[in-house]
């Protein structure tokens, strides 16, 4: 094989394949991580209404109209709009057999993806890095401040990341999925994040907001911004949101 065929990405896919004679590497065992993350010592906590901001919408029109939007008008987002987007991406939608289901699917209903928000311009919300606490449908302030330039720089100097009303930052808690799926869980982390982001884009389209997903960023810089350890929890995906032109 040439070097391209044996690169780390190709090796990962090969070593995490499911085959009838083998279900992949089973020698490694991982501890279970808590199902939910929270910041009980957060300086601020903002409770949101899960049903707020939802407008009647046609799914087929939203699918057809969905586009990546990088230009935004200088209007702050409203808390109701933010609540609608959070519910569409990670809101709880039901409970059965001890599992709490959410708006987007997740392998094994483990939901290893955490949502952080870099709030730039949202009415009544302190600018800074916030964490979405799923169970209580609330935001917890991780760090107050103006992170627009830092986030744009971390996103390979894509300036619209600092011009949006807010930026969704999704991280993956590895052991929340690895205890069950071992190393193949990493595949599922990115699938989960993709499901979540598509829900965000459709919900934003229905609200006449613009969204642009971003996969190009300096991982360690984004992880430092949201304050995760870069080992057990890592950055997966970003998406800017703003009022569209």
N, C-alpha and C positions, 0 to 999 in steps of 0.2 A: 504493500500500500504506500501511496505517497503521503507527504506530511499533511495535506488537506484532509485525507480520509482518516488519519489517525489523530486529528486535533481533538482538544478536550471536549468540545461540543459533540462531535461525532462519537467519541468514546462514551460520553454520558448516555447518549441515546441508545447505544449498543448495550451498555451494561444494565440499563433499566428497562429493557424490552421484556414483555411477558411472552413466554413460550409455553407450549403444552407440557414440555418436559421439565420446565423450571419456571417459577414465578418471580425470578429475579433474586438478587442478593438478600439473604435472610439472616446473615450472621450478625449484623449490627442491630442493636436494640436501643431505642431512644425513650426517655421518660416523657410522660404526657405533660404538656403545658396547659395552664388554665384555659378554659374555653373563652374567657372574656378578659380584656385588659381594662384597668381603670387607674385613675390618678386621684386617690382620696385626699391627697395633700394639695390639690390644685388651688392656685390663688383665686381663680374664678371658676364658677360652674354656671352654665346657661342651659336651662331646660327648654326644649322645643316641643311643639305640638306635632305629632306624627302626621295628623291629617291636614295640617296647614299647607296652603299654597297649591294644592292640587286643583288643576283646572280640567274641564272636560276636553278630551283630545281624541283624535282618530289615530289609532296605531299605524295604519297603512300610510297615512299622510306623514306621520313622524318618521317612519322608515324611509320614505322617499325623499324627505326634506333634509335628513341628517347629513351634515357636512362638518369637516373640521374648520372651526372658526378661530382665527388668530387675531382679529381686530375687534375691539370692544369700544363702546361709547363710555364716556366718563360718568356713569351712573352707578351708585352702589347697589349691590344686591340687597334684597330684603330678607329678614329672618324667615319669612314664610317660604320664599323661594329656596333658601338653603335647606329648610326642613323638608320640602318636597323632594329635593335632590338626594338628601341623606336617606329618606325613606325608600326611594326608588332603588338605591344602590345596596343598602345594608339593613333596611328596616325589617323588623320581625313581622311575619305574615301568618304564623300559625304554630301550633304545638301538637305533636303526636308521638307517643311512645317515648317520652322523655327528650325528644329532639325539638329544638326551637328553630323553625324554618325562617328563612329570610327572602327578600325580594329577588336575590340572585342565587343561582345554584352553587353548591360546593360539594366536592368529593367527600362522601361519607358524612355529609352534614357537619363537618368539623370547623368550617369557616376560619381558616388560619389567616385571613387577610384583615389587617387593621386599617382603619381610616384616620388619617390626620388631615387637617385643613390649615393651609397658610392663608389667613384672612388678611386681605389688603383693604378692601372697601365693602363692608357689610353694615347696614344700618344698625346702630346700637350695639355692635360687637367690637370689642377691643382688638385692634390689629395684633397679630401674632400667630403663633403655632398652637392649634387646638387639636385635641383628640376626641373622636366621636365615641361616646360610651353607649354601646348598643342597647343594653338592658333597660336603662333609664331614658333612652333617647335624649341624651344631653351632651353638651360640649364641655370639655375640661381644658382649661388654659394650661398649656405646657410651658410656653415662654411668650411674654408680651414683647412687642417691638415691631419695627418696620423691617421686614425680611425680603422686600421686593428685589433689591439688588443682589442679595445673597442667593436667592432662589433662581433668578435669571442667570447668574453666573454658574450656579451648579447645573443648570440645564443647558450647558454648552452655549451660553450667551444668547439664548432665545428670549428676546426682550419681552415678548407678550406674557411670559410667566410672571413678570412684575407689573404688567398693565391690567391683568384680569382682576375681577372683584375678589376671587378666591382661587386657590389651587388645591385640588384634591391630591393627597400623597398617600399611596397605598403601600403598606409594608407587609411582609410575610413572617409570621411566627412559625419557624420551621418545625419545632417539635410538636406543635399542635396537630400536625399531619404526619410527621415522620414516624411517630410511634406505631402507626397503623400501616402506612404505605412505604416505609423505609425511604430509600433514596429516590424512588419514583415519585414521591410526594412533591419534589421540586417541580416536576412537570405540572402537577395539579395546582400548585400555587399560581402559576402564570395563567392557567386556564381560568381559575377563579377570578383573578384580577381582570381578565378580559371580559368575563360575563358582567362583572360589576361596572366596568367602564362603558360597555354598550348600554346598560340600563341608564347610566348617567347621561349619555349622549341623547338617548330617546326622550328621557324626561326633560332635559334642557331644551330640546327642540320643541316639545309640547308647550314649554313655558316661554318660547321665543327668546331663549338665551343661547349664547354661543359657547361651544366647548372644543378644546383641542387636546387630544391625548398625546402624551410625550413619553417615549421610551429611551430617549437619548439624554443621559444625565451622568454626572460624576457621582457614583454610588455613595462613596464615603462622605461627600459634602452634603448630600440630601439626608443621609442617616444622621449626621451630626446636627443638622437643622432640627430634626424632629426628636433627637435625643435617644436613638435606639443603639443597641450595643454592637451592631455590625456582625455579630456572630450568630446569636439565636434569633435575631430579628433583623431583617434586611429590607432595603427599598426595592420595590417591584415596578412601580408605574406612577405616572403623574397625569393630571388633566386640569387644564385651566378652564375657568368658567367666568363669563361676564355677560353684560347686556350687549346684545349684538347690534351691529350697525344697520 
